[in-house]
Amino acid sequence: MIIFTDAAIKKLANAVGPTDYIRVGVAKGGCAGLSYTIEVEEASKNEDFIFTIENINICIDPYSKFVLRETVVDYVESLHQSGFKFNNSKARKSCGCGTSFKPENISEAPGEAAPVCLTAGCGS
């Protein structure tokens, strides 16, 4: 299960309306193979796993749910940058900037990653 810190929940709560969904996932891209994604959507998809945290609707596709299990999503602010940070204990390899990773046991994941992420950080 994905865990959201209090800081992440607070930031998400300010970004969505009561009927919106936060889609958390991964997409092909970045220098390590997969990039983290988080975005607001108006609806979920049939295959999504859906859960609610403090009245925030979260949706995640089956592939991302497998790859991001035990991941902690935080929101950090510093003089250098601010944004969501994914602390993924299942990442076998991560890029230097932290926006992409290679998961362990990827062959066991159901389905496949979303197409190339055009909004990700390094290497995309």
MIVO-598326 format. One record per residue (C-alpha): residue number from 1; residue in one letter; x, y, z. Coordinates in pm, 1 decimal. Layout:
<recs>
REC    n  res      east     north        up
REC  NUM    A         X         Y         Z
...
</recs>
This chain:
<recs>
REC    n  res      east     north        up
REC    1    M       0.0       0.0       0.0
REC    2    I     119.1     350.6     -74.7
REC    3    I     157.6     578.0     226.8
REC    4    F     113.2     955.8     215.7
REC    5    T     275.3    1180.5     476.4
REC    6    D      78.7    1457.3     644.4
REC    7    A     261.0    1714.8     429.4
REC    8    A     160.8    1530.6     109.6
REC    9    I    -201.8    1498.7     221.8
REC   10    K    -218.4    1869.0     303.4
REC   11    K     -80.9    1965.0     -40.2
REC   12    L    -315.9    1724.2    -220.9
REC   13    A    -617.9    1850.4     -26.1
REC   14    N    -546.1    2202.1    -152.4
REC   15    A    -514.6    2082.4    -512.8
REC   16    V    -837.3    1890.6    -565.4
REC   17    G   -1210.1    1931.4    -553.9
REC   18    P   -1444.1    1684.6    -382.2
REC   19    T   -1509.3    1482.8    -700.5
REC   20    D   -1152.0    1484.4    -835.5
REC   21    Y    -907.3    1195.2    -819.6
REC   22    I    -535.1    1200.4    -758.2
REC   23    R    -372.1     951.2    -995.0
REC   24    V     -47.8     814.4    -859.2
REC   25    G     157.1     594.9   -1085.8
REC   26    V     459.8     527.0   -1298.5
REC   27    A     531.3     577.4   -1667.0
REC   28    K     811.7     462.8   -1892.2
REC   29    G    1081.4     725.9   -1898.3
REC   30    G    1372.3     879.2   -1716.6
REC   31    C    1727.5     756.7   -1706.4
REC   32    A    1650.6     459.9   -1477.2
REC   33    G    1350.9     325.8   -1675.7
REC   34    L    1034.9     438.6   -1493.5
REC   35    S     927.7     782.4   -1372.9
REC   36    Y     690.9     866.7   -1089.8
REC   37    T     367.6    1042.9   -1183.2
REC   38    I     107.0    1225.2    -978.6
REC   39    E    -176.6    1423.5   -1135.8
REC   40    V    -534.9    1536.2   -1088.0
REC   41    E    -805.9    1362.7   -1292.1
REC   42    E   -1181.7    1400.1   -1309.5
REC   43    A   -1251.0    1025.6   -1319.3
REC   44    S   -1088.6     692.1   -1248.9
REC   45    K   -1056.9     403.1   -1494.4
REC   46    N   -1230.2      66.3   -1466.7
REC   47    E    -910.3    -122.9   -1381.3
REC   48    D    -796.7     124.1   -1113.7
REC   49    F    -758.4      47.0    -747.4
REC   50    I    -932.4     332.7    -561.3
REC   51    F    -894.7     439.0    -200.5
REC   52    T    -964.6     751.5       2.5
REC   53    I    -738.3     933.3     245.6
REC   54    E    -893.5    1220.8     442.0
REC   55    N   -1161.4    1275.6     173.4
REC   56    I    -906.7    1267.1    -110.3
REC   57    N    -984.9    1011.2    -380.9
REC   58    I    -668.8     827.8    -490.1
REC   59    C    -656.1     602.1    -795.8
REC   60    I    -375.5     379.2    -916.8
REC   61    D    -352.9     127.2   -1200.2
REC   62    P    -259.2    -237.8   -1120.4
REC   63    Y      94.9    -210.8   -1261.2
REC   64    S     174.8     102.9   -1061.8
REC   65    K      16.7     -45.3    -749.3
REC   66    F     258.8    -337.7    -770.6
REC   67    V     564.7    -123.9    -846.3
REC   68    L     484.5     138.1    -580.0
REC   69    R     387.7     -95.2    -296.4
REC   70    E     540.2      23.1      31.3
REC   71    T     625.5     363.1    -121.8
REC   72    V     597.4     671.9      96.5
REC   73    V     487.6     988.9     -84.4
REC   74    D     598.0    1309.3      85.8
REC   75    Y     579.3    1677.6      -4.3
REC   76    V     900.9    1867.5      55.8
REC   77    E     986.7    2236.8      32.3
REC   78    S    1336.2    2378.7      33.5
REC   79    L    1524.1    2673.7    -108.7
REC   80    H    1631.8    2450.5    -395.9
REC   81    Q    1299.0    2291.2    -491.2
REC   82    S     956.0    2186.0    -378.5
REC   83    G     736.6    1897.9    -481.7
REC   84    F     628.6    1543.1    -416.4
REC   85    K     902.8    1300.2    -324.2
REC   86    F     859.0     925.3    -364.5
REC   87    N    1053.6     713.0    -114.8
REC   88    N    1032.8     371.5    -279.7
REC   89    S    1182.7      82.9     -83.3
REC   90    K    1128.6    -145.7    -384.6
REC   91    A    1348.1      62.7    -616.9
REC   92    R    1652.0    -140.7    -713.9
REC   93    K    1816.2     156.2    -884.3
REC   94    S    1735.4     528.2    -880.0
REC   95    C    1862.2     818.8   -1086.1
REC   96    G    2058.2    1096.4    -922.3
REC   97    C    1772.7    1348.1    -924.8
REC   98    G    1522.5    1099.7    -779.0
REC   99    T    1256.9    1126.4   -1048.8
REC  100    S    1311.3     786.0   -1207.9
REC  101    F    1392.5     437.3   -1087.4
REC  102    K    1418.5      69.3   -1175.8
REC  103    P    1199.6    -151.3    -954.0
REC  104    E    1286.8    -492.6    -819.2
REC  105    N    1093.3    -800.7    -939.8
REC  106    I     951.8    -609.9   -1238.2
REC  107    S     876.2    -934.8   -1422.5
REC  108    E     610.2   -1013.8   -1159.5
REC  109    A     414.2    -691.9   -1221.3
REC  110    P      68.6    -722.6   -1381.2
REC  111    G      45.7    -551.0   -1720.6
REC  112    E     298.2    -286.3   -1816.7
REC  113    A     389.8      74.2   -1747.5
REC  114    A     212.1     363.3   -1911.3
REC  115    P     373.1     511.7   -2223.9
REC  116    V     663.6     750.8   -2198.6
REC  117    C     604.1    1027.0   -1949.1
REC  118    L     649.5    1362.2   -2118.5
REC  119    T     646.6    1567.0   -1799.7
REC  120    A     905.7    1372.8   -1600.7
REC  121    G    1247.8    1492.1   -1499.1
REC  122    C    1584.7    1374.0   -1620.9
REC  123    G    1627.9    1163.1   -1930.2
REC  124    S    1273.3    1195.9   -2056.6
</recs>
